[in-house]
């Protein structure tokens, strides 16, 4: 689905891409206005060879219409975490993270090569199917968003649509995560847990993160959606986040380095005056939802593991309007900006090819 696609009449504006909050932390919110917003799902344009047409050496954004009205063992990378500071969760997840960090601090651990899977042609085709299923569910859910809608309703829609596509929500039950989707509004960076008491309001920006397991493989994607009219700052942040994702994807090719991805993202974000979250990142993906390598969204060109054809990974930069700092809520899943500023994120699952890369999560 390329370009801007109009949704139903009298609906809201939406844009193109970690789990339940406690209800006492999210009181019911007013609907803001009656009726359905007009929804527009914006996706990056792709050329025939599936390269990103609108990314040229990390330059400006394309001129596009954006707005109208499995239970694997817990691991640092599997939680998207790179490092944890004082804001890390205090319970079981915190202990798991600290155990991994202790191991990573030893020289032997740093010398150990990550175990990165190389997929064959048959496995890549199954990744394609899983990615398309996830992208289809994300597009469907985006078309249903409206002011007053509970985030718990988004979870219900994801479960139903994933089942219709013969898939399974990868996030549901993952290390105890209680929902089938992450719904991260406004200052929530990632892993927002959908609940009945949290409702969409006019002016909200929200990231919806869908991961689908199909035929033993996972497709992971997320997108930002804007509910009705919002501030110019919010609009700009959402678009910069999309461009950061695309800049990271644009450098992926056989022989490149993981650090090239983070460097491209960081350079663009710095020029645009936004910050990139460093404590969380992308990850390898395939038969497992999270695996090697960790994909930092900041970095140095020429550093990190070398990319090889057949590797699958996610590119999912989280950018903040304020500082890069984050903190965890007491539910031990929800990550918010430390300063309360807005945050935005887009995500694709990408496979490295001999010719460059292929995006798996296109509807």
C-alpha positions in Angstrom: 0.0 0.0 0.0 2.0 3.0 -1.3 1.3 6.7 -0.8 -1.7 8.0 1.1 -4.8 5.9 1.2 -8.1 7.4 2.3 -10.1 5.6 4.9 -13.8 5.8 5.7 -15.7 9.1 5.6 -15.7 11.4 8.5 -12.8 9.5 9.9 -9.2 10.9 11.4 -5.6 11.3 10.1 -3.2 8.4 10.5 0.4 7.7 9.6 2.3 4.5 8.6 6.4 1.4 11.2 6.9 -3.0 23.7 3.1 -4.8 27.2 -0.9 -4.3 30.3 -0.8 -1.0 32.2 -2.4 -1.0 35.6 -5.8 0.6 35.3 -5.2 2.9 38.3 -2.4 4.5 36.3 -4.6 5.1 33.3 -8.0 6.7 34.2 -10.7 6.8 31.6 -10.3 9.5 29.1 -13.0 11.5 27.3 -13.8 10.8 23.7 -13.1 14.4 22.7 -15.5 14.4 19.8 -18.2 12.2 18.4 -18.0 10.2 15.1 -15.1 8.4 13.5 -12.0 10.3 12.4 -10.8 10.0 8.8 -7.9 7.7 8.7 -4.9 7.9 6.3 -2.3 5.3 6.5 1.0 6.6 5.0 3.7 4.2 3.9 7.1 4.6 2.5 7.2 4.4 -1.4 9.3 1.5 -2.6 10.8 1.0 -6.1 10.5 -2.2 -8.0 13.7 -3.6 -6.4 12.2 -2.8 -3.0 14.7 0.0 -2.2 13.5 3.0 -0.3 13.0 5.6 -3.0 12.7 8.6 -0.7 16.0 8.2 1.2 19.1 9.7 -0.4 22.2 9.8 1.9 20.0 10.7 4.9 18.6 13.9 3.3 15.2 15.5 3.7 11.8 13.8 3.7 9.8 13.2 0.6 7.0 15.5 -0.2 4.0 13.4 0.7 0.6 14.2 2.3 0.8 13.0 5.9 -2.2 14.4 7.7 -5.8 15.1 7.2 -8.4 15.3 9.8 6.3 -18.1 22.1 7.8 -17.9 25.4 11.5 -17.9 24.7 14.1 -17.5 27.5 14.2 -13.9 28.7 17.3 -12.1 27.3 18.6 -8.6 27.3 18.2 -8.3 23.5 14.8 -10.0 23.7 13.5 -7.1 25.8 14.9 -4.7 23.2 17.2 -3.4 26.0 20.8 -2.3 25.4 21.5 -1.0 28.9 19.5 -0.1 32.0 19.9 2.8 34.4 18.2 3.8 37.5 14.8 3.7 35.8 14.9 0.0 35.2 12.1 -2.2 36.6 12.6 -3.5 40.2 11.1 -7.0 39.9 11.8 -10.1 38.0 12.6 -8.4 34.7 15.1 -6.2 36.4 16.9 -9.2 37.9 17.0 -10.9 34.5 18.4 -7.8 32.9 21.1 -7.3 35.6 22.2 -10.9 35.3 22.7 -10.4 31.5 24.5 -7.1 32.1 26.9 -8.8 34.6 27.7 -11.3 31.9 28.2 -8.7 29.3 30.7 -6.8 31.4 33.2 -9.6 31.2 35.8 -9.4 28.4 35.0 -13.0 27.4 31.4 -12.1 26.8 32.3 -9.1 24.7 34.6 -11.3 22.6 31.9 -13.9 22.0 30.3 -13.7 18.6 26.5 -13.3 18.4 24.6 -16.3 17.1 23.0 -14.8 14.0 20.8 -17.1 11.8 21.2 -17.1 8.1 17.9 -17.9 6.4 17.6 -19.9 3.2 15.2 -19.2 0.3 12.4 -21.3 1.8 12.8 -19.7 5.2 12.8 -16.2 3.7 9.6 -16.9 1.9 8.0 -17.9 5.2 9.3 -14.7 6.7 7.6 -12.9 3.8 4.3 -14.5 4.6 4.6 -13.7 8.4 5.6 -10.1 7.6 2.7 -9.6 5.2 0.3 -11.0 7.8 1.5 -8.6 10.5 1.4 -5.7 8.1 -2.1 -6.5 7.0 -3.3 -6.7 10.6 -1.6 -3.4 11.4 -3.3 -1.7 8.4 -6.7 -3.1 9.3 -6.4 -2.0 12.9 -5.3 1.5 11.8 -8.4 1.8 9.7 -10.6 1.2 12.8 -9.1 3.8 15.1 -11.3 6.6 16.4 -11.6 9.0 19.3 -13.0 7.4 22.4 -11.8 3.9 21.5 -10.3 2.0 24.3 -6.8 0.5 23.7 -8.2 -2.8 24.9 -10.4 -2.7 21.8 -7.2 -2.5 19.7 -6.0 -5.6 21.4 -9.3 -7.4 20.6 -9.1 -6.4 16.9 -5.5 -7.6 16.7 -6.4 -11.0 18.1 -9.3 -11.4 15.7 -7.5 -10.3 12.6 -4.4 -12.3 13.3 -6.6 -15.4 13.7 -8.3 -14.7 10.4 -4.9 -14.7 8.8 -4.1 -18.1 10.4 -1.4 -16.5 12.5 -0.7 -16.2 16.3 0.1 -12.9 18.1 3.8 -13.4 19.0 3.6 -10.9 21.9 0.8 -12.6 23.7 2.2 -14.3 26.8 5.8 -13.5 25.8 7.7 -13.5 29.1 4.4 -12.8 30.7 3.2 -10.0 28.5 -0.6 -9.9 28.9 -1.7 -8.6 25.5 -1.5 -9.3 21.8 -0.2 -5.9 20.8 1.7 -2.9 22.2 -0.2 0.4 22.2 2.1 3.3 23.1 0.5 6.8 23.2 2.1 10.2 23.3 5.0 10.0 25.9 5.0 6.2 26.0 8.1 5.1 24.1 7.2 1.4 23.7 5.6 -1.7 25.3 2.4 0.1 26.3 -0.2 -2.4 27.5 -3.7 -2.0 26.1 -6.5 -1.6 28.8 -10.1 -0.8 28.9 -9.5 2.4 30.9 -7.2 4.1 28.4 -9.1 5.8 25.5 -7.9 7.6 22.4 -8.3 11.3 22.4 -8.3 13.9 19.5 -4.7 15.0 19.2 -3.1 11.8 20.4 -0.2 10.1 18.6 0.0 6.4 19.1 2.3 3.6 18.1 0.7 0.2 17.4 3.2 -2.6 17.4 2.1 -5.9 15.8 4.1 -9.1 15.6 2.6 -12.2 14.0 3.9 -15.8 14.1 2.9 -17.7 11.0 4.3 -21.1 9.9 7.0 -21.0 12.6 8.4 -17.5 11.7 7.7 -14.0 13.0 6.9 -10.7 11.3 7.3 -7.6 13.4 6.1 -4.1 12.4 4.8 -0.9 14.0 3.4 2.4 12.8 2.4 5.8 14.2 -1.2 6.9 13.9 -2.5 10.4 14.6 -6.0 10.9 16.0 -7.6 14.0 14.4 -5.9 17.3 14.6 -2.6 17.5 16.6 0.2 19.9 17.2 2.8 20.8 14.6 5.5 19.5 16.9 3.8 16.1 17.1 3.3 16.0 13.3 7.0 16.8 12.8 8.2 14.2 15.3 6.1 11.5 13.7 7.5 12.2 10.3 11.1 12.5 11.5 10.7 9.1 13.2 9.5 7.5 9.9 12.5 9.1 8.1 14.9 7.8 10.7 13.6 4.2 10.2 13.9 4.6 6.4 17.4 6.0 6.7 18.5 3.0 8.8 17.0 0.6 6.3 18.6 2.3 3.3 22.1 1.4 4.4 21.4 -2.3 4.8 23.2 -4.5 2.4 25.5 -7.5 2.3 28.8 -6.6 3.7 27.6 -3.5 5.7 27.9 -3.3 9.5 25.2 -3.1 12.1 26.7 0.1 13.3 26.0 1.7 9.9 22.3 1.5 10.7 22.5 3.3 14.0 24.9 5.9 12.6 22.5 6.8 9.7 19.6 7.1 12.2 21.6 9.2 14.7 22.9 11.6 12.0 19.4 12.3 10.7 17.9 12.7 14.2 20.6 15.1 15.2 20.0 17.3 12.2 16.3 17.4 12.9 16.8 18.3 16.6 15.3 15.2 18.2 16.9 12.5 20.4 17.2 8.8 19.8 16.5 6.4 22.6 19.7 4.4 23.3 18.5 1.9 26.0 16.3 0.0 23.5 16.8 -1.2 20.0 16.0 -3.5 17.2 16.9 -7.2 17.0 17.4 -10.3 15.0 14.2 -12.1 14.1 13.1 -15.3 12.4 12.1 -18.6 14.1 12.4 -16.6 17.4 10.8 -13.2 17.9 13.9 -11.8 19.4 17.5 -12.8 18.8 20.9 -11.7 17.7 22.1 -9.2 16.6 21.1 -6.3 18.8 20.4 -3.3 16.5 21.3 -0.1 18.2 19.7 3.1 16.7 22.8 5.1 17.5 26.3 4.0 16.5 29.5 4.4 14.5 29.9 3.5 10.9 32.0 0.4 10.3 31.3 -1.0 13.7 29.4 -4.0 14.9 28.7 -7.4 13.3 28.9 -7.6 9.5 25.6 -8.0 7.7 25.3 -11.0 5.4 22.7 -12.1 2.9 20.0 -14.1 4.7 20.1 -12.2 8.0 16.7 -10.9 9.2 16.4 -8.0 11.7 14.2 -5.2 12.7 14.8 -1.5 12.4 12.6 0.4 14.8 14.1 3.7 16.1 12.4 5.4 19.0 12.9 9.2 18.8 11.9 11.7 21.5 10.9 15.4 21.2 12.9 16.0 24.4 15.8 14.1 25.9 16.7 10.5 25.1 16.2 9.3 28.7 13.5 6.7 29.5 12.1 5.1 32.6 10.0 2.0 33.3 6.6 2.0 35.0 5.8 -0.3 37.9 4.2 -2.8 35.5 7.8 -3.6 34.4 6.9 -3.3 30.7 5.8 0.2 29.8 8.6 2.5 28.9 8.0 6.3 29.0 10.2 9.3 28.3 12.0 10.5 31.4 11.0 14.1 30.8 7.4 13.5 29.7 8.0 14.6 26.1 6.4 13.0 23.1 7.9 9.9 21.5 7.4 8.2 18.1 8.5 5.0 16.5 8.2 3.1 13.2 9.3 -0.4 12.5 9.9 -2.9 9.6 11.3 -6.4 9.5 14.1 -6.5 6.9 16.1 -9.3 5.3 19.6 -8.7 3.9 19.9 -9.8 0.3 22.8 -10.0 -2.1 21.4 -7.0 -3.9 20.7 -4.9 -0.8 17.6 -5.7 1.4 14.0 -6.6 1.2 11.3 -5.3 3.6 9.2 -8.2 4.8 6.4 -6.2 6.5 4.6 -4.6 3.5 0.9 -5.1 3.3 
